[in-house]
């Protein structure tokens, strides 16, 4: 009986899972972040990356579990090794976290927040909203709804 | 399931719209250059019996 208790104890200990933050120090995360318009990072070692995905926003630290996700429009936050925070708005794309802790963020279009124009964002939001109201069929309605969602997200990022 | 998927759109369509909206929200000095990425052009040349049959430029979004 005592032996079985020990076995159970050992089994329980083996199952203990740790958070990414508990990962041993010295582990590095190489980030590649590129878009159709620009390459932002090329295998640069960074501390943390926060990405907005269709299945929810999440942060990536070294030793993150391998993951694939599609991006939703929003702000990608990169915390560089010297502690500097870099915020870049992505339209859409993919994020890949590999077993060796390397991360690829590939966006169709990406721009630093300071390149966004609040007035232009407001204008394109109004246009998208009126297109949504006058959409004739389901497809046009869905397209306009996406445009509204993206415009709102851009406006939020440009204002904040 | 998201509304756009139900309407028959896929993520490529979603991504195209999102990228387009982002390009329209850039500062004016950056916008002109960015808008050039809105459209891409493909030249298609069908071949017949080892020779190009005719040349046609097709515009694709």
Backbone of each chain as ProteinMPNN parsed JSONL, in Angstrom:
{"seq_chain_A": "XXXXXXXXXXXXXXXXXXXXXXXXXXXXXXXXXXXXXXXXXXXXXXXXXXXXXXXXXXXXXXXXXXXXXXXXXXXXXXXXXXXXXXXXXXXXXXXXXXXXXXXXXXXXXXXXXXXXXXXXXXXXXXXXXXXXXXXXXXXXXXXXXXXXXXXXXXXXXXXX", "coords_chain_A": {"N_chain_A": [[0.834, -1.199, 0.0], [1.882, 1.226, 0.869], [3.845, 1.481, -0.966], [2.378, 1.851, -3.295], [1.296, 4.303, -2.783], [3.561, 5.924, -2.849], [4.23, 5.635, -5.52], [2.053, 6.911, -6.721], [2.433, 9.439, -5.82], [4.849, 10.136, -7.074], [4.056, 10.007, -9.728], [2.256, 12.095, -9.787], [3.931, 14.264, -9.355], [5.474, 14.17, -11.667], [3.667, 15.04, -13.506], [3.397, 17.689, -13.161], [3.023, 20.877, -14.509], [4.726, 23.669, -15.871], [4.682, 27.273, -16.051], [5.304, 29.43, -18.886], [6.8, 31.543, -18.008], [8.33, 30.496, -16.025], [10.337, 29.277, -17.248], [13.704, 28.133, -17.75], [16.384, 30.447, -17.233], [18.247, 32.225, -19.768], [17.229, 31.123, -21.938], [16.268, 31.855, -25.211], [14.335, 33.866, -27.453], [13.795, 34.061, -30.747], [12.671, 36.489, -32.878], [10.906, 36.871, -35.867], [9.493, 39.245, -37.814], [7.5, 40.284, -40.235], [5.999, 42.111, -42.965], [3.949, 42.759, -45.877], [4.824, 45.24, -46.605], [7.125, 45.873, -45.137], [10.074, 44.734, -43.356], [10.254, 44.104, -40.025], [11.524, 42.831, -37.852], [14.269, 40.638, -37.941], [14.941, 37.619, -37.121], [15.559, 38.513, -34.557], [16.496, 38.584, -31.151], [14.139, 38.747, -28.633], [12.234, 39.847, -25.726], [9.451, 39.505, -25.206], [6.366, 38.93, -26.943], [3.262, 40.214, -27.817], [0.308, 39.224, -29.314], [-2.652, 39.835, -31.317], [-5.121, 37.495, -31.975], [-7.453, 35.569, -34.001], [-8.57, 33.764, -32.312], [-8.371, 34.977, -29.919], [-6.396, 37.304, -27.954], [-2.925, 36.87, -27.194], [0.066, 36.435, -25.205], [3.529, 35.909, -25.91], [6.204, 34.228, -24.577], [9.652, 33.15, -24.136], [10.007, 29.609, -24.646], [7.373, 29.064, -25.069], [4.475, 27.11, -25.737], [4.431, 25.3, -28.823], [2.67, 26.875, -31.444], [0.085, 27.748, -33.762], [-1.561, 30.436, -35.298], [-4.116, 32.599, -36.662], [-3.964, 36.054, -37.404], [-5.818, 38.838, -36.077], [-7.037, 42.109, -36.921], [-5.128, 44.49, -35.196], [-3.024, 45.561, -32.428], [0.31, 44.615, -32.33], [2.51, 43.942, -29.793], [5.853, 44.345, -29.104], [8.298, 43.473, -26.86], [11.421, 44.419, -26.459], [14.831, 43.225, -25.894], [16.208, 45.136, -24.404], [14.213, 46.249, -22.978], [12.685, 48.078, -24.254], [9.583, 49.035, -25.669], [7.741, 48.191, -28.486], [5.191, 49.104, -30.582], [3.122, 47.863, -33.052], [0.777, 48.09, -35.629], [-1.124, 45.519, -37.034], [-2.712, 44.259, -39.974], [-3.674, 41.734, -40.582], [-2.885, 38.229, -40.865], [-0.439, 35.688, -40.073], [0.683, 33.903, -37.12], [3.385, 32.093, -35.878], [4.616, 29.849, -33.546], [7.451, 28.16, -32.764], [8.977, 24.974, -31.862], [11.603, 25.433, -31.102], [11.452, 27.816, -29.845], [11.507, 29.942, -31.59], [9.819, 32.638, -33.23], [7.467, 33.538, -35.678], [5.959, 36.27, -37.1], [3.82, 37.052, -39.538], [2.501, 39.435, -41.546], [-0.11, 40.88, -43.589], [-0.208, 43.6, -43.979], [1.503, 46.045, -42.169], [2.078, 48.558, -39.74], [3.863, 50.961, -37.76], [2.381, 52.436, -34.823], [2.588, 55.233, -34.843], [2.392, 55.891, -37.485], [-0.226, 55.905, -38.149], [-3.19, 57.649, -39.056], [-5.444, 59.573, -37.411], [-7.657, 61.045, -38.313], [-8.015, 60.111, -40.949], [-8.601, 57.49, -40.376], [-11.018, 57.739, -39.026], [-12.582, 58.74, -41.049], [-12.569, 56.609, -42.922], [-13.87, 54.769, -41.403], [-16.459, 55.833, -41.178], [-17.213, 55.683, -43.84], [-17.167, 52.925, -44.259], [-19.195, 52.197, -42.519], [-21.454, 53.338, -43.712], [-21.459, 51.88, -46.017], [-22.035, 49.412, -44.981], [-24.644, 49.781, -44.155], [-25.93, 50.126, -46.579], [-25.573, 47.784, -47.875], [-26.321, 45.291, -50.262], [-26.511, 42.488, -50.452], [-25.8, 39.355, -48.687], [-23.058, 38.821, -48.879], [-21.862, 41.284, -49.533], [-22.614, 42.613, -47.277], [-21.231, 41.21, -45.303], [-18.617, 41.77, -46.057], [-18.53, 44.535, -45.69], [-18.973, 44.6, -42.972], [-16.63, 43.499, -41.982], [-14.854, 45.483, -42.75], [-15.769, 47.602, -41.158], [-15.221, 46.599, -38.603], [-12.418, 46.423, -38.71], [-11.755, 49.124, -39.137], [-12.677, 50.276, -36.773], [-10.95, 49.14, -34.973], [-8.504, 50.185, -35.82], [-8.944, 52.886, -35.336], [-9.198, 52.87, -32.579], [-6.624, 52.098, -31.875], [-5.181, 54.225, -32.918], [-6.039, 56.298, -31.394], [-5.419, 55.692, -28.798]], "CA_chain_A": [[0.0, 0.0, 0.0], [2.773, 2.386, 0.989], [4.55, 1.571, -2.248], [1.445, 2.423, -4.265], [1.204, 5.734, -2.431], [4.778, 6.569, -3.356], [4.09, 5.671, -6.986], [1.061, 7.922, -7.078], [3.085, 10.715, -5.531], [5.84, 10.385, -8.133], [3.3, 10.271, -10.956], [1.679, 13.44, -9.695], [5.035, 15.219, -9.522], [5.896, 14.173, -13.075], [2.661, 15.711, -14.329], [3.373, 19.124, -12.873], [3.388, 21.695, -15.657], [5.17, 24.994, -15.454], [4.341, 28.368, -16.95], [6.411, 29.858, -19.735], [7.622, 32.492, -17.246], [9.23, 29.745, -15.146], [11.337, 28.623, -18.083], [15.045, 28.445, -17.285], [16.97, 31.67, -17.801], [19.206, 31.953, -20.839], [16.475, 30.732, -23.122], [16.044, 33.025, -26.035], [13.247, 33.791, -28.407], [14.157, 34.831, -31.944], [11.456, 36.957, -33.54], [10.894, 37.362, -37.245], [8.234, 39.963, -37.963], [7.54, 40.922, -41.547], [4.725, 42.366, -43.632], [4.134, 43.029, -47.291], [5.455, 46.543, -46.8], [8.366, 46.092, -44.398], [10.561, 43.727, -42.405], [10.47, 44.809, -38.76], [12.535, 42.085, -37.099], [14.778, 39.47, -38.646], [15.564, 36.697, -36.152], [16.098, 39.282, -33.434], [16.111, 38.026, -29.858], [13.311, 39.692, -27.872], [11.733, 39.34, -24.448], [8.046, 39.103, -25.232], [5.551, 39.408, -28.069], [1.811, 40.062, -27.611], [-0.371, 39.268, -30.61], [-4.095, 39.639, -31.36], [-5.465, 36.448, -32.943], [-8.9, 35.35, -34.122], [-9.032, 32.987, -31.158], [-8.065, 35.738, -28.704], [-5.04, 37.86, -27.877], [-2.069, 36.148, -26.256], [1.456, 36.854, -25.101], [4.483, 34.822, -26.15], [7.492, 34.32, -23.894], [10.45, 31.989, -24.532], [9.504, 28.299, -24.222], [5.921, 28.973, -25.262], [4.1, 25.876, -26.426], [4.307, 25.554, -30.269], [1.319, 27.354, -31.752], [-0.226, 28.408, -35.034], [-2.806, 31.196, -35.186], [-4.285, 33.679, -37.635], [-4.062, 37.348, -36.73], [-6.926, 39.737, -36.335], [-6.485, 43.464, -36.91], [-4.849, 44.965, -33.851], [-1.667, 45.99, -32.12], [1.295, 43.634, -31.873], [3.461, 44.605, -28.903], [7.114, 43.615, -28.983], [9.154, 43.986, -25.791], [12.772, 44.059, -26.864], [15.676, 42.778, -24.783], [16.598, 46.264, -23.552], [13.023, 46.721, -22.285], [11.951, 49.016, -25.111], [8.335, 48.476, -26.183], [7.46, 48.609, -29.854], [3.813, 48.755, -30.934], [2.912, 47.865, -34.499], [-0.578, 47.649, -36.001], [-1.154, 44.56, -38.143], [-4.039, 44.111, -40.564], [-4.056, 40.326, -40.598], [-1.716, 37.407, -41.176], [-0.296, 34.481, -39.243], [1.747, 33.859, -36.12], [3.864, 30.733, -35.671], [5.57, 29.664, -32.457], [8.07, 26.861, -33.012], [9.499, 24.196, -30.751], [12.882, 26.008, -30.664], [11.128, 29.145, -29.302], [11.498, 31.022, -32.579], [8.468, 33.124, -33.508], [7.3, 34.276, -36.922], [4.719, 37.019, -37.283], [3.771, 37.475, -40.941], [1.277, 40.218, -41.727], [-0.307, 41.378, -44.951], [0.17, 45.01, -43.923], [1.797, 46.397, -40.773], [2.662, 49.893, -39.593], [3.98, 51.451, -36.386], [1.214, 53.247, -34.46], [2.751, 56.656, -35.169], [2.09, 56.112, -38.907], [-1.677, 55.929, -38.35], [-3.78, 58.981, -39.078], [-6.737, 59.459, -36.743], [-8.694, 61.612, -39.188], [-8.236, 59.187, -42.061], [-9.232, 56.29, -39.81], [-12.41, 58.12, -38.747], [-13.24, 58.88, -42.346], [-12.793, 55.291, -43.534], [-14.881, 54.082, -40.582], [-17.782, 56.343, -41.59], [-17.485, 55.151, -45.172], [-17.47, 51.499, -44.099], [-20.504, 52.09, -41.861], [-22.529, 53.615, -44.667], [-21.488, 50.736, -46.936], [-22.717, 48.321, -44.272], [-26.08, 50.085, -44.143], [-26.52, 50.04, -47.915], [-25.179, 46.513, -48.495], [-27.488, 44.682, -50.909], [-26.622, 41.054, -50.196], [-25.063, 38.833, -47.528], [-21.616, 38.907, -49.098], [-21.504, 42.699, -49.412], [-22.823, 42.958, -45.872], [-20.127, 40.611, -44.548], [-17.397, 42.515, -46.389], [-18.618, 45.837, -45.036], [-18.854, 44.373, -41.523], [-15.197, 43.318, -41.714], [-14.244, 46.812, -42.891], [-16.138, 48.379, -39.962], [-14.478, 46.019, -37.48], [-11.005, 46.815, -38.858], [-11.664, 50.572, -38.96], [-12.847, 50.568, -35.341], [-9.721, 48.714, -34.3], [-7.467, 51.159, -36.186], [-9.269, 54.128, -34.639], [-8.882, 52.627, -31.163], [-5.158, 52.082, -31.742], [-4.656, 55.546, -33.246], [-6.437, 57.247, -30.339], [-4.896, 55.314, -27.481]], "C_chain_A": [[0.871, 1.253, 0.0], [3.475, 2.618, -0.34], [3.665, 2.25, -3.303], [1.304, 3.939, -4.031], [2.387, 6.499, -2.971], [4.678, 6.724, -4.866], [3.176, 6.791, -7.422], [1.666, 9.315, -6.914], [4.059, 11.115, -6.646], [5.121, 10.762, -9.425], [2.761, 11.684, -10.952], [2.766, 14.488, -9.935], [5.46, 15.324, -10.993], [4.927, 14.969, -13.948], [2.655, 17.211, -14.125], [3.825, 19.9, -14.103], [3.781, 23.08, -15.171], [4.739, 26.032, -16.474], [5.57, 28.749, -17.759], [7.362, 30.762, -18.945], [8.625, 31.767, -16.351], [10.35, 29.084, -15.936], [12.732, 29.037, -17.634], [15.608, 29.681, -17.971], [18.014, 31.299, -18.846], [18.507, 31.463, -22.078], [16.131, 31.976, -23.919], [14.932, 32.78, -27.041], [13.601, 34.684, -29.591], [12.885, 35.191, -32.704], [11.737, 37.387, -34.983], [9.522, 37.97, -37.471], [8.302, 40.734, -39.281], [6.133, 41.127, -42.088], [5.017, 42.621, -45.101], [4.914, 44.308, -47.531], [6.812, 46.695, -46.145], [8.761, 44.873, -43.57], [10.901, 44.464, -41.114], [11.56, 44.145, -37.922], [12.969, 40.89, -37.938], [15.583, 38.629, -37.663], [16.207, 37.449, -34.986], [15.593, 38.689, -32.122], [15.344, 39.088, -29.071], [12.781, 39.009, -26.605], [10.342, 38.746, -24.565], [7.341, 39.676, -26.459], [4.084, 39.17, -27.728], [1.122, 40.202, -28.959], [-1.882, 39.125, -30.463], [-4.42, 38.555, -32.388], [-6.981, 36.259, -32.97], [-9.434, 34.56, -32.943], [-8.656, 33.677, -29.844], [-6.636, 36.234, -28.691], [-4.215, 37.035, -26.901], [-0.64, 36.655, -26.308], [2.373, 35.67, -25.305], [5.785, 35.138, -25.428], [8.334, 33.149, -24.385], [9.851, 30.71, -23.956], [7.987, 28.197, -24.283], [5.622, 27.671, -25.998], [3.951, 26.184, -27.933], [2.856, 25.844, -30.661], [1.243, 27.9, -33.176], [-1.507, 29.202, -34.816], [-2.89, 32.206, -36.318], [-4.52, 34.971, -36.866], [-5.386, 38.025, -37.03], [-6.352, 41.149, -36.303], [-6.287, 43.955, -35.481], [-3.374, 45.266, -33.666], [-0.817, 44.804, -31.659], [2.297, 44.399, -31.015], [4.703, 43.744, -28.78], [7.912, 44.262, -27.861], [10.568, 43.479, -26.082], [13.634, 43.754, -25.646], [16.097, 43.911, -23.848], [15.388, 46.886, -22.857], [12.184, 47.692, -23.094], [10.711, 48.323, -25.677], [8.028, 49.058, -27.552], [6.051, 48.152, -30.221], [3.569, 48.934, -32.427], [1.512, 47.343, -34.805], [-0.5, 46.69, -37.184], [-2.587, 44.43, -38.662], [-4.546, 42.694, -40.334], [-2.796, 39.532, -40.912], [-1.654, 36.191, -40.268], [0.785, 34.683, -38.188], [2.091, 32.389, -35.886], [4.84, 30.727, -34.507], [6.132, 28.254, -32.601], [8.629, 26.239, -31.743], [10.813, 24.786, -30.214], [12.709, 27.447, -30.163], [11.219, 30.267, -30.335], [10.041, 31.368, -32.916], [8.459, 33.852, -34.842], [5.94, 34.971, -36.913], [4.749, 37.535, -38.715], [2.442, 38.161, -41.197], [1.134, 40.651, -43.172], [0.122, 42.842, -45.023], [0.418, 45.352, -42.455], [2.494, 47.744, -40.712], [2.78, 50.254, -38.116], [2.807, 52.392, -36.086], [1.348, 54.706, -34.897], [2.487, 56.951, -36.647], [0.589, 56.175, -39.183], [-2.194, 57.361, -38.236], [-5.208, 58.879, -38.541], [-7.881, 59.936, -37.646], [-9.047, 60.675, -40.325], [-8.951, 57.932, -41.574], [-10.716, 56.546, -39.562], [-13.215, 58.18, -40.038], [-13.545, 57.519, -42.969], [-13.788, 54.472, -42.709], [-16.28, 54.525, -40.995], [-18.192, 55.756, -42.932], [-17.896, 53.673, -45.077], [-18.844, 51.312, -43.47], [-21.642, 52.353, -42.838], [-22.619, 52.503, -45.705], [-22.221, 49.552, -46.305], [-24.222, 48.525, -44.301], [-26.722, 49.912, -45.506], [-26.181, 48.722, -48.611], [-26.406, 45.755, -49.001], [-27.639, 43.194, -50.587], [-25.729, 40.63, -49.021], [-23.562, 39.03, -47.662], [-21.137, 40.348, -48.917], [-21.608, 43.143, -47.956], [-21.652, 42.448, -45.027], [-18.828, 41.369, -44.788], [-17.377, 43.867, -45.682], [-18.438, 45.696, -43.519], [-17.392, 44.184, -41.124], [-14.519, 44.68, -41.73], [-14.527, 47.676, -41.66], [-15.313, 47.915, -38.764], [-13.003, 46.471, -37.512], [-10.838, 48.309, -38.566], [-11.778, 50.954, -37.486], [-11.563, 50.249, -34.579], [-8.581, 49.697, -34.574], [-7.676, 52.454, -35.402], [-8.897, 54.027, -33.16], [-7.364, 52.722, -30.954], [-4.571, 53.475, -31.967], [-4.973, 56.567, -32.152], [-5.73, 56.961, -29.024], [-3.501, 55.588, -27.284]], "O_chain_A": [[0.639, 2.199, -0.752], [3.674, 3.749, -0.784], [4.118, 3.089, -4.082], [1.208, 4.727, -4.972], [2.233, 7.603, -3.494], [4.989, 7.776, -5.425], [3.473, 7.527, -8.363], [1.455, 10.221, -7.721], [4.087, 12.261, -7.093], [5.512, 11.698, -10.123], [2.797, 12.385, -11.964], [2.543, 15.477, -10.634], [5.764, 16.407, -11.493], [5.307, 15.503, -14.989], [1.97, 17.93, -14.852], [4.88, 19.617, -14.672], [3.24, 23.592, -14.191], [4.462, 25.704, -17.628], [6.705, 28.447, -17.39], [8.571, 30.754, -19.175], [9.643, 32.338, -15.962], [11.208, 28.411, -15.366], [12.928, 30.167, -17.186], [15.338, 29.929, -19.147], [18.588, 30.211, -18.817], [19.107, 31.39, -23.15], [15.754, 33.009, -23.365], [14.639, 31.646, -27.42], [13.697, 35.904, -29.458], [12.125, 34.317, -33.12], [12.662, 38.147, -35.267], [8.505, 37.29, -37.334], [9.055, 41.698, -39.422], [5.199, 40.414, -41.72], [6.173, 42.69, -45.518], [5.592, 44.443, -48.549], [7.589, 47.561, -46.547], [7.915, 44.089, -43.14], [11.749, 45.356, -41.116], [12.414, 44.823, -37.352], [12.148, 40.22, -38.563], [16.757, 38.899, -37.41], [17.267, 37.063, -34.494], [14.42, 38.337, -31.996], [15.84, 40.196, -28.866], [12.865, 37.792, -26.438], [10.078, 37.64, -24.093], [7.676, 40.757, -26.943], [3.701, 38.051, -27.386], [1.328, 41.188, -29.667], [-2.355, 38.389, -29.597], [-4.036, 38.678, -33.551], [-7.695, 36.726, -32.083], [-10.612, 34.666, -32.604], [-8.626, 33.044, -28.789], [-5.763, 35.656, -29.34], [-4.736, 36.553, -25.896], [-0.194, 37.224, -27.304], [2.04, 34.549, -24.92], [6.39, 36.188, -25.645], [7.791, 32.23, -24.997], [9.249, 30.739, -22.882], [7.388, 27.346, -23.625], [6.435, 27.197, -26.791], [3.398, 27.226, -28.285], [1.937, 25.134, -30.251], [2.214, 28.438, -33.709], [-2.449, 28.692, -34.209], [-1.871, 32.622, -36.869], [-5.179, 34.987, -35.827], [-5.991, 37.819, -38.082], [-5.291, 41.369, -35.719], [-7.19, 43.842, -34.652], [-2.586, 45.231, -34.611], [-1.177, 44.089, -30.724], [2.867, 45.394, -31.463], [4.631, 42.573, -28.407], [8.175, 45.464, -27.899], [10.864, 42.289, -25.969], [13.226, 43.993, -24.51], [16.318, 43.692, -22.657], [15.511, 47.931, -22.217], [11.098, 48.085, -22.669], [10.776, 47.173, -26.11], [8.054, 50.274, -27.744], [5.748, 46.959, -30.178], [3.782, 50.01, -32.986], [1.107, 46.292, -34.308], [0.109, 47.001, -38.208], [-3.546, 44.484, -37.893], [-5.694, 42.484, -39.942], [-1.75, 40.116, -41.196], [-2.672, 35.722, -39.759], [1.678, 35.517, -38.339], [1.205, 31.551, -35.717], [5.787, 31.513, -34.484], [5.388, 27.274, -32.566], [8.738, 26.885, -30.701], [11.112, 24.661, -29.026], [13.677, 28.201, -30.066], [11.027, 31.432, -29.988], [9.159, 30.51, -32.89], [9.329, 34.68, -35.113], [4.904, 34.33, -36.738], [5.597, 38.354, -39.069], [1.383, 37.545, -41.079], [2.122, 40.775, -43.896], [0.736, 43.272, -45.999], [-0.38, 44.984, -41.592], [3.379, 48.041, -41.514], [1.915, 49.903, -37.313], [2.299, 53.062, -36.985], [0.364, 55.343, -35.273], [2.369, 58.113, -37.034], [0.172, 56.461, -40.305], [-1.707, 58.163, -37.439], [-6.062, 58.205, -39.118], [-8.933, 59.302, -37.724], [-10.22, 60.464, -40.633], [-9.8, 57.38, -42.273], [-11.562, 55.697, -39.844], [-14.361, 57.735, -40.107], [-14.643, 57.297, -43.48], [-14.466, 53.592, -43.238], [-17.18, 53.699, -41.144], [-19.346, 55.384, -43.142], [-18.845, 53.236, -45.728], [-19.578, 50.392, -43.83], [-22.669, 51.676, -42.801], [-23.699, 52.207, -46.216], [-22.922, 48.798, -46.979], [-24.986, 47.571, -44.453], [-27.907, 49.593, -45.603], [-26.465, 48.555, -49.797], [-27.394, 45.592, -48.284], [-28.757, 42.694, -50.463], [-25.005, 41.443, -48.446], [-22.877, 39.36, -46.694], [-20.14, 40.603, -48.241], [-20.802, 43.937, -47.47], [-21.146, 43.155, -44.155], [-18.041, 41.589, -43.868], [-16.352, 44.291, -45.148], [-17.836, 46.55, -42.87], [-16.963, 44.645, -40.066], [-13.718, 45.001, -40.851], [-13.649, 48.39, -41.177], [-14.779, 48.727, -38.009], [-12.428, 46.846, -36.49], [-9.92, 48.717, -37.855], [-11.07, 51.84, -37.007], [-11.15, 50.978, -33.676], [-7.792, 50.008, -33.682], [-6.73, 53.041, -34.878], [-8.358, 54.963, -32.571], [-6.887, 53.335, -29.999], [-3.605, 53.869, -31.313], [-4.272, 57.567, -31.999], [-5.472, 57.869, -28.235], [-2.962, 55.309, -26.213]]}, "seq_chain_B": "XXXXXXXXXXXXXXXXXXXXXXXXXXXXXXXXXXXXXXXXXXXXXXXXXXXXXXXXXXXXX", "coords_chain_B": {"N_chain_B": [[-19.303, 30.258, -35.534], [-17.866, 32.783, -37.55], [-19.535, 35.68, -38.928], [-18.724, 36.464, -41.486], [-17.597, 34.165, -42.549], [-19.808, 32.57, -42.733], [-21.105, 33.873, -44.728], [-19.771, 33.039, -46.907], [-17.217, 33.971, -47.291], [-13.6, 33.796, -47.072], [-10.538, 33.494, -45.099], [-8.557, 34.755, -46.566], [-9.97, 36.655, -48.056], [-10.88, 38.21, -45.922], [-8.445, 39.095, -44.892], [-7.483, 40.624, -47.041], [-9.347, 42.735, -47.1], [-8.901, 43.84, -44.58], [-6.219, 44.685, -44.811], [-6.47, 46.575, -46.798], [-8.089, 48.5, -45.542], [-6.353, 49.327, -43.534], [-4.326, 50.526, -45.034], [-5.695, 52.721, -45.951], [-5.877, 54.241, -43.722], [-3.537, 55.437, -43.145], [-0.985, 57.958, -42.546], [-1.087, 60.843, -44.655], [1.298, 61.257, -46.21], [2.379, 58.757, -46.358], [0.424, 57.273, -47.407], [-0.098, 57.368, -50.218], [1.922, 55.857, -51.415], [1.427, 53.406, -50.219], [-1.09, 52.704, -51.157], [-0.604, 51.769, -53.644], [-0.147, 49.15, -53.34], [-2.61, 48.006, -53.239], [-3.604, 46.909, -55.57], [-2.8, 44.229, -57.766], [-1.113, 43.081, -60.66], [-1.49, 40.683, -63.192], [0.002, 39.043, -65.83], [-1.158, 37.028, -68.318], [-0.236, 34.429, -70.427], [-1.405, 32.296, -72.698], [-0.307, 29.192, -74.009], [-0.023, 27.541, -77.163], [0.495, 24.717, -79.043], [3.285, 24.923, -78.599], [3.805, 27.612, -78.975], [3.264, 31.029, -78.009], [-0.131, 31.765, -77.812], [-1.83, 34.057, -77.727], [-1.481, 37.401, -76.437], [-2.462, 38.672, -73.337], [-3.408, 41.022, -70.976], [-4.308, 40.715, -67.698], [-6.141, 42.075, -65.098], [-5.978, 41.707, -61.658], [-7.454, 41.601, -58.481]], "CA_chain_B": [[-18.673, 30.638, -36.801], [-17.999, 34.218, -37.782], [-20.546, 36.051, -39.925], [-18.175, 36.506, -42.85], [-17.418, 32.794, -43.028], [-21.14, 32.092, -43.079], [-21.494, 34.513, -45.987], [-18.998, 32.447, -47.993], [-15.878, 34.564, -47.413], [-12.564, 33.054, -46.363], [-9.606, 34.382, -44.391], [-7.835, 35.564, -47.555], [-10.836, 37.814, -48.308], [-10.837, 38.993, -44.68], [-7.119, 39.71, -44.822], [-7.412, 41.655, -48.081], [-10.14, 43.89, -46.661], [-8.212, 44.434, -43.426], [-5.02, 45.375, -45.297], [-6.94, 47.742, -47.536], [-8.542, 49.499, -44.562], [-5.173, 49.863, -42.848], [-3.62, 51.421, -45.961], [-6.469, 53.958, -46.053], [-5.823, 54.979, -42.451], [-2.165, 55.897, -42.906], [-0.741, 59.396, -42.725], [-1.143, 61.16, -46.095], [2.574, 61.12, -46.929], [2.684, 57.331, -46.537], [-0.737, 56.599, -48.008], [0.003, 57.273, -51.673], [2.779, 54.723, -51.745], [0.798, 52.18, -49.721], [-2.258, 52.363, -51.976], [-0.144, 51.047, -54.838], [-0.18, 47.708, -53.038], [-3.995, 47.542, -53.3], [-3.869, 46.092, -56.754], [-1.666, 43.543, -58.382], [-1.418, 42.772, -62.061], [-0.968, 39.404, -63.657], [-0.053, 38.903, -67.287], [-1.339, 35.609, -68.628], [0.033, 34.076, -71.826], [-1.697, 30.893, -72.991], [0.543, 28.631, -75.069], [-0.689, 26.55, -78.002], [1.457, 24.069, -79.942], [4.643, 25.403, -78.387], [3.944, 29.044, -79.231], [2.255, 31.829, -77.304], [-1.3, 31.906, -78.668], [-2.072, 35.502, -77.804], [-1.101, 38.072, -75.193], [-3.584, 39.342, -72.699], [-3.118, 41.499, -69.624], [-5.479, 40.577, -66.832], [-6.008, 42.76, -63.808], [-6.566, 40.941, -60.553], [-7.436, 42.367, -57.228]], "C_chain_B": [[-18.904, 32.127, -37.069], [-18.948, 34.495, -38.954], [-19.977, 36.008, -41.338], [-17.942, 35.116, -43.411], [-18.757, 32.225, -43.496], [-21.595, 32.669, -44.43], [-20.64, 34.024, -47.157], [-17.621, 33.061, -48.192], [-14.87, 33.676, -46.68], [-11.563, 34.042, -45.765], [-8.802, 35.257, -45.349], [-8.637, 36.822, -47.881], [-10.778, 38.777, -47.121], [-9.534, 39.785, -44.607], [-6.978, 40.84, -45.836], [-8.153, 42.922, -47.66], [-9.422, 44.616, -45.525], [-6.992, 45.243, -43.878], [-5.399, 46.654, -46.023], [-7.345, 48.862, -46.578], [-7.336, 50.139, -43.863], [-4.428, 50.849, -43.75], [-4.346, 52.764, -46.085], [-6.384, 54.806, -44.785], [-4.414, 55.483, -42.14], [-2.065, 57.408, -43.066], [-0.584, 59.683, -44.216], [0.168, 60.904, -46.84], [2.956, 59.655, -47.169], [1.618, 56.642, -47.383], [-0.561, 56.363, -49.501], [0.799, 56.037, -52.093], [2.109, 53.402, -51.368], [-0.347, 51.733, -50.621], [-1.87, 51.632, -53.255], [-0.189, 49.536, -54.614], [-1.595, 47.144, -53.103], [-4.236, 46.591, -54.456], [-2.614, 45.395, -57.226], [-2.079, 43.172, -59.807], [-0.741, 41.474, -62.476], [-1.084, 39.363, -65.18], [-0.109, 37.418, -67.614], [-1.093, 35.37, -70.12], [-0.283, 32.593, -72.042], [-0.807, 30.407, -74.148], [-0.212, 27.559, -75.828], [0.346, 26.014, -78.998], [2.867, 24.661, -79.833], [4.861, 26.864, -78.699], [2.924, 29.819, -78.41], [1.089, 32.126, -78.234], [-1.696, 33.373, -78.829], [-1.696, 36.107, -76.459], [-2.301, 38.805, -74.633], [-3.158, 39.778, -71.296], [-4.383, 41.412, -68.8], [-5.217, 41.276, -65.516], [-6.679, 41.928, -62.739], [-6.468, 41.76, -59.287], [-6.599, 41.641, -56.202]], "O_chain_B": [[-19.994, 32.654, -36.843], [-19.132, 33.661, -39.841], [-20.649, 35.574, -42.274], [-18.073, 34.904, -44.616], [-18.841, 31.51, -44.494], [-22.36, 32.045, -45.165], [-20.766, 34.53, -48.271], [-16.924, 32.721, -49.148], [-15.232, 32.907, -45.789], [-11.711, 35.256, -45.9], [-8.409, 36.368, -44.995], [-8.08, 37.916, -47.973], [-10.646, 39.989, -47.29], [-9.526, 40.977, -44.301], [-6.418, 41.891, -45.526], [-7.657, 44.034, -47.838], [-9.344, 45.844, -45.508], [-6.759, 46.348, -43.39], [-4.738, 47.683, -45.884], [-6.99, 50.023, -46.778], [-7.312, 51.348, -43.633], [-3.955, 51.885, -43.284], [-3.721, 53.804, -46.295], [-6.783, 55.97, -44.79], [-4.13, 55.901, -41.018], [-2.943, 58.049, -43.645], [-0.021, 58.875, -44.954], [0.16, 60.398, -47.963], [3.747, 59.348, -48.06], [1.852, 55.595, -47.986], [-0.845, 55.272, -49.994], [0.409, 55.289, -52.99], [2.207, 52.411, -52.092], [-0.554, 50.537, -50.828], [-2.696, 50.96, -53.873], [-0.259, 48.751, -55.559], [-1.772, 45.928, -53.03], [-4.968, 45.609, -54.34], [-1.506, 45.917, -57.097], [-3.259, 42.98, -60.097], [0.417, 41.215, -62.149], [-2.15, 39.62, -65.739], [0.775, 36.65, -67.235], [-1.682, 36.041, -70.967], [0.483, 31.728, -71.617], [-0.591, 31.121, -75.127], [-0.947, 26.766, -75.24], [0.99, 26.787, -79.707], [3.548, 24.87, -80.837], [6.002, 27.325, -78.69], [1.833, 29.315, -78.144], [1.283, 32.673, -79.32], [-1.873, 33.858, -79.947], [-1.606, 35.397, -75.458], [-3.049, 39.465, -75.354], [-2.611, 38.985, -70.53], [-5.413, 41.976, -69.168], [-4.173, 41.076, -64.896], [-7.82, 41.496, -62.901], [-5.514, 42.508, -59.07], [-6.454, 42.116, -55.076]]}, "name": "protein", "num_of_chains": 2, "seq": "XXXXXXXXXXXXXXXXXXXXXXXXXXXXXXXXXXXXXXXXXXXXXXXXXXXXXXXXXXXXXXXXXXXXXXXXXXXXXXXXXXXXXXXXXXXXXXXXXXXXXXXXXXXXXXXXXXXXXXXXXXXXXXXXXXXXXXXXXXXXXXXXXXXXXXXXXXXXXXXXXXXXXXXXXXXXXXXXXXXXXXXXXXXXXXXXXXXXXXXXXXXXXXXXXXXXXXXXXXXXX"}
